[in-house]
């Protein structure tokens, strides 16, 4: 199980679940979702429209027409029922996320090939409902905190079911590691920060797709950037995970966009160009093109870049993998549960592709604004952390294990895993004293009387060798 989300399967039988049902964006909530809840579909009445990050999580970039795993596309024959088949319309499916820059539009995922773009809320498209999400494996939230109606006017969020109301997923949270990198608390990925100083990290450097690997990434590894040699180009899902749909131009949280002044270095500033960034994922429908993420508005595309892989785009390298439970990073993982819903395509800025290669997409792009606090990441560590003292009473020896300061998960080492747990506790994603955050008493490594992101930063810095891991804790008591 990757996300713990439960998806409606779609059918081909003319019912509310039929893959070819079309809805305006407003009717996706008041028509489709409301019907599922009023009929207690699958024994539940908490169905909702997925946000754009959740919806993209079921796209499979190895497949096209539709770009989903078999759980969402099997035995789909005429008249088949949702309990006996699973259907997916190869077109644009509504999400609950509005486009922040043009809120009369909403984000959709095109399941023809996996493109993410926006379309007018007055247009029509299919819907697939979802429920759940409160698990240890949450996706990052989109960052959207505002609600808009179909005309683009701001409205009160209560009762709308929009992304801005529900804010499903883990709050965006990052830690600046102080070495030119930023760690995503939710995914455990460590990201290269970009600068404005003319170095390899400069935000204005552009590369062909091939040179993204052989020039940018290879240079980082050759110079052991931030003490590591496992830098790589992110896949399309990883790259989309750092978008903030409340913000535009650029569509990132402040961890990736602060103090960006002329000549600033990656250790003192964080820059993001409002342009296209390469992913490592090739387009299956047109292999001379690769998927990229547009950080001006937040689109995910493969065909609007002139020249395909021979064109140029920006690069931000990544390393590490999820260690704490949130988003799935593979671009072709299989999915688990589904139920079934509508489909067609929305009026949008994107022309899908039918069988082979291209689809020209001009997409109206979305929001994004929420920031967070970033946290470092590194997967390897070598830090011992347990001390044992033995006391002998008569002929019995009792060995007590003292948990080292900072070893909040009690695994004998202070490392990135402890930093991630601490940062997650700080944003209410972990329960104090509940596994794996088992030892909050050794959390306060900076002895300021609190257990928060400041402590997480020190744990992460110790893991990458920036500071010593021999902390002296002030005992922390769960509130």
Secondary structure, 3 states (H helix, E strand, C coil): CCCCCEECCEECCCCCCECCCCECHHHHHHHHHHHHHHCCHHHCCCCEECCHHHHHCCECCCCCCCCECHHHCECCCCCCCCCCCEECCCCEEEEEEECCCCCCEEEEEECCCCEEEEEECCCCECCCEEECCCCCCCCECCCCCCEECCCCCEECCCCCCCHHHHCCCECCCEEECCCCEEEECCCCCEEECEECCCCCCECCCCECHHHHHHHHHHHHHHCCHHHCCCCEECCHHHHHCCECCECCCCCECHHHCECCCCCCCCCCCEECCCCEEEEEEECCCCCCCEEEEECCCCCEECCCCCCHHHCCEECCEEECCCCCCCCCCCCCCCCCECCCCCCCCCCECCCCCCCCCCCCCCCCCCCECCCCCCCCCCCCCCCCCEEEEEEEECCEEEEEEEECCCCCCCCCCCCHHHHHHHHHHHCCCCCCCCCCCCCHHHCCCCCCCCCCHHHHHHHHHHHCCCCCCCCCCCCCCCC
